[in-house]
Amino acid sequence: MSEEEMNLIEMQDEDGNVLKFEHLLTFEVDEEFYVAFTPIEKTGEFDVGEVLIMRIQEDDEGDVYLPIETEKELDELWAIFQQLYYEDDEDGEDA
């Protein structure tokens, strides 16, 4: 799949390097929005196929992605992500 076919998110790390991720899913839980994405190539911190989930917060300049603060919250969000992601995958299959 080419980069044009992917829904890409670009972010900068603390060193100013541009990191590219494929958007997997945006979802809402208790009136908060979250984004799940995966790197399209290995970076210093992340492997291809690894899923990252971050909270979306809006500011004057647009969306800001914030890390999940607790392991418990991340576990809960991971379970919700898996349910939604695989539910969408199953809906697309022909029976």
Protein Blocks (a to p, Z undefined) as FASTA:
>chain_A
ZZklpccdddddfkopacddddfbdcdeehiacdddddfbdcfkbcghiacdddddddfk
bccddddfbfklmmmmmmmmmmmmmmmmmmmpcZZ
